[in-house]
Amino acid sequence: MERKWRNEKGAVLVVAIFVIMALVVVGSLAVMVTNVELDISRNDRFGKEAFFIADAGCPISTKVLKDMILNEGIDYSGPSYLKYTEHNIFFDSYIFLNKVRNYYDPETEPGLNDKRVDSPDNMPDITAEVSGRDISIDVDWRHRKSGAGGSLLFAMGYEGIGADRSHGGVKIYYDITTKGKVSKNTTAEIMAVYLNQ
């Protein structure tokens, strides 16, 4: 005589265990995907913040350049720039003045010619703080170009600034590299060319 098993009392428990295991796997995957998405969005936010902090270095450096060229509010006795204390801007005004006006001679004063070795990471020319974030800025004198009729006006101008822009004048170009730091591993670097005429 053949016996047939008709007792199904443990089947619900087995099905429930399989359903719970499936839910645990789906829940774990959902948590993992959410963590990855949170990391991506945090990195994106840090990247954008670093970019905008670095971007803030361009107007800061151009303001310092303009004031340095025109001798406005600069203390030449040492590392300071007290006119913009709300941004905590610091630089060695004497060395920076030589760079801005290209007074140094690379042959006789190699210590002042840091164009090949300095960067926002190594001996930055200007350091600042915006919204609690650090900015380091490197400014290098690029070249001077005289416009039509600018040679005579250059002699009449003040420290490389032509007296009359309508007749050409003198144009001075500067390379600006700014670096914004948000965390140890999140930075952004922006390069610009500043034209002073």
Secondary structure, DSSP 4 states (H G I P E B T S, - for coil): --------TTHHHHHHHHHHHHHHHHHHHHHHHHHHHHHHHHHHHHHHHHHHHHHHHHHHHHHHHHHHHHT-S--TTSB--GGGGGGT-B-BHHHHHHHHHT---TTT-TTT--TTT--SSSS-SEEEEETTEEEEEEEEEEEEEE-TTHHHHHHHSBTTB-S-GGG--EEEEEEEEEEEEEETTEEEEEEEEEEE-
